[in-house]
Amino acid sequence: MRRATFVSVAGLAVVGVTLTGCTAPDESAPAPAAAPFEIEETTIAEIHAHLAEGDLTCVDLVQGYLDRIDAYEHNGPRLHSIITVNDAALQRAAELDEAYADDAEAAGSLHCVPVLLKDNYNTFDLPTSSGNTALADMVSASDAFAVARMREEGAIFLAKTNLQEFARGGDSISSLGGQVLNPYDLTRTAGGSSGGTGAAIAANLGAVGTGSDTGQSIRSPASANSLVGVRPTRGLVSRNGVAPNSYTQDEIGPITRTVEDAARVLEVMAGYDPNDPITVLGVDHVPASYVDGLDAHALEGARIGLLTDLLGTDEALHGEVNDVVDRAVEEMEELGAEVVRFSIPNWAELSSNVATAVYEAEPAMAAYLAEVGSGAPYSTLAEIAATESAVPDVQKSLQEELAVGEGMASPEYFEKTANRESLKLAVLQAMAEHDIDVILYPLQKRLVSKIGEPQAERNGVLSNGTGMPAITFPGGFSSPTADAPLGVPIGVELLGPDFSEQMLLSYAYAFEQATNIRKAPESTPALQD
């Protein structure tokens, strides 16, 4: 393995190169590739189609992404999105090429898909640092549950991505990886805490990625980088083997460039895991295929509620985001949806006192470190905090978590857990009264922040406070500027009842197919010979 700062890959990717190789998996009879392969903005289906045509190999694909990592992590904009590159990725790719040539029918649904894992996902063959220098060499005894499922389906774990250290916050800065830059505007953050994954997937340094979401940490980078991010229903996806913040708020999920790719990855990640008992709630709620359920006409007849409590009212701060939301509403209506504006009585009070993570962090981390096994250099959050190795804001957060006294036994904790139920009931009641299928809102009321400024007015609480699923997807861009030649990405979000992922994915897919909003950032263009 290599830390990203030491990546050295010879050569540059060739745009439109024609190569020979194995055939692709026949998970859904991929359409023939219509044009020479281009690594930028490619999808899982396109990768499989080109493998089937024989003009791409796994080795060439992985090398192409390694070349882009070398170019844009250590030259060019230096995004600081990658912490560790997998030295064995090319070997894994060669093994997949060989095995596939022998028996194409045995290939998995993620065959030869280079995945970028947020560096709080355990892997048995790479360090899991959570972005912290004191954990830089920590290697788990086993894969996280979701990682193991992806590996079984043929995924190649290309690299571990930078993050807000220990996923405590939204700026995506860490003592090990530094400050992640937004490839659309290098003066801004990439959102967080999964900002490394967001920036890297937006910049086409990997095919698909993963994140974790305690507050809005999958969806914030998706919004800030013109991507798709899914925070699943509590219980759909196991958190086992992912460094935690919270028992009740944490979820993990995909971060991708397209809705279809998010559906493909979620299909693999979802499922019952006895080591995360909450997943018993998801039993019988995982369809055979989220991809097969995607429908470009899904918005016809949909009832969508625009939650006005989550819109800003200051034109100077919120105008560009509100304009994108208004255009999204118009587009959804043109696609056959009915959009109803509504509010939730006492929203501010209901949503302001539901955060439980600070009370759960210490025991959750102790349990996680015990699962890591002998590779963990520390056994408690207190021991890690005592190293004083984290960046200042995160170090402060760790100390606050250690100072909560009675923790999960405190009256305040029970009050907050009760408030979470009250919030969920209020949301469901409002949906019932207005006959709403899903709720629409911007993930963030204002543009993603400039580096050094706090992330303000994010709307992640609607999902993290209720456990209900949400999907963020590209809504538009702000006005172009010298720093942001395409504008700053703005994500819109849909939230639905428990286990409504299929509906959310289909609504987002219908919008995506009709609008084609996503654009690749200009700071990380195609490489030339």
C-alpha positions, 0 to 999 in steps of 0.5 A, a space after each residue: 500500500 502507499 500513502 497518497 503523498 507517495 503515489 508514483 504511477 508511470 504514464 498518463 491515461 489515453 482518452 478513447 484508447 482501444 484495448 483487448 481484454 475479457 468479456 463483461 458480466 451479463 448481470 443485465 445483458 449490457 448494451 454494446 459499447 457504442 464509442 471508444 472507452 473514456 474513463 471520465 464520467 464512465 459508469 458501471 454499465 459502461 465499464 461492463 459494456 466495454 469489457 464485453 466488447 473486448 476494448 478494455 481490461 481491468 488492468 487498463 481501467 485501474 491504471 487509468 484511474 491511478 494515472 488520474 490520482 497521480 496527476 490530480 493528487 500530486 500535481 494540478 490542483 492537489 485535491 487532498 482527497 486520497 489518503 492511501 492508494 492500494 498497491 495491490 490494485 493492479 494485481 487484483 485487476 489482473 487476477 480478475 481479468 484472468 478469472 473472467 477469461 476462464 469463466 465469465 458467468 462467475 463474475 459478480 455485479 461489481 466486477 472490475 469496478 474500482 471503488 474508493 472507500 472512505 477511510 473509516 471503512 475497515 479492510 483487512 489489507 489496507 490501513 483504516 485511519 479515520 484520517 488520524 495520524 495516531 491510527 495511520 497504520 491500523 489494520 483491521 483483522 477483517 473487512 467491514 460487512 459492506 466491504 466484504 460484500 463488495 469484494 465478493 462481487 468483484 470490486 477493486 478497492 483502489 484507495 482510501 479517501 480523506 475525510 473530516 477526521 473521525 467523521 466529526 464535522 463537515 469540512 473534510 480536514 484531517 491530521 493525516 490527509 490535510 484539507 480536501 479541496 472542492 474540484 469545482 471551486 478550489 477555494 471551497 471545501 468538498 463538504 463533509 465528512 465524506 469530502 474526500 470521496 466526494 471530491 475524488 468521485 467528482 474528479 473521476 479518480 475512481 468509478 464509485 465511492 462510499 461514505 458514512 453519514 451521522 449528520 449529513 456526511 454522505 449527502 453534503 459531499 454529494 451536494 457540494 460535488 454534483 453527485 448522488 448520495 444515499 443515506 439509507 433507512 436505519 437498518 437497511 445497511 450494516 454499519 459493522 466494521 465502520 468507525 462510528 460516531 453514534 449507535 442511533 445516527 450513523 448510516 453508510 451508503 454510496 456516493 456516485 456520479 449517477 443514480 443507477 450506479 448508486 442503485 447498483 452499489 446499494 444493492 450490494 451493501 444492503 442486507 442482514 448482518 447479525 453483527 449489527 442487530 439493527 439490520 433485522 429491521 431491514 429483513 424483507 425490505 431489500 428488493 432483488 434489484 434496485 436497478 431493475 426498479 428504476 423508472 424514467 417516468 416515475 415522477 408521473 403522478 408523484 406527490 412531492 412536498 416542498 418543505 418550506 421550513 428548510 428554505 432560507 429567506 435571505 436573498 443574499 445568502 440563500 438566493 442561488 440555492 432557492 433558485 435551483 430548488 425552484 427550477 427543480 420544482 418546475 422540472 418535476 412538475 413538467 415530468 408529471 409530479 404535483 408539488 405541494 408547499 408545506 411546513 411542519 408546525 414547531 419545526 425549529 423546536 422539534 428538530 433542534 434537540 435530537 442529536 444523540 451522537 455525543 452521548 454514544 461516541 465513547 462506548 461505540 468507539 470502544 466496541 469498534 476498536 475491540 472488533 478491529 482486534 490486535 491491529 488497533 493501537 488503542 482500545 478507547 476513545 480516551 486513549 486516542 484523544 490523549 495523543 492530541 493528534 487530531 486537528 484542533 476542531 476535532 480534538 475539541 469534539 473528542 474532549 466534549 464527547 469524553 466529558 458527557 458524564 453519564 453518557 447514555 444513562 443521562 436524562 438528557 440522552 433519554 430526552 433526545 431519543 424521545 425527541 427523535 420519535 416526536 420528530 419522526 411522528 411529526 414528519 409522517 403526520 405532515 406527509 399523511 395530512 398533505 398526501 405526500 409521497 416524498 419531501 423535497 428540500 435543498 441539502 444545504 440552504 446556502 452554498 458549500 462553505 469557503 475553506 476556513 469557514 463553518 458549514 452553515 444551515 445544512 438540512 441533514 437533520 430531517 433524515 438523521 433525526 428520524 432514521 428515514 432514507 434520503 437521496 441527494 442528487 444534482 439540482 444545479 449550479 450557482 452562477 459561474 465565477 473566476 474561482 468556480 468557472 462552472 458555478 458551485 454545485 447545489 444538491 437537492 434532496 428527497 426523503 421518504 418513509 422507511 424503506 422507500 429507497 426504491 421510490 427515492 431512487 426512481 424519482 431521482 433517476 427520472 429527474 436525472 434522465 430528464 435534466 442531465 445536470 451533472 458536469 465534470 469539474 474543469 480543474 481535473 480534465 481528461 489526461 492527454 498522451 
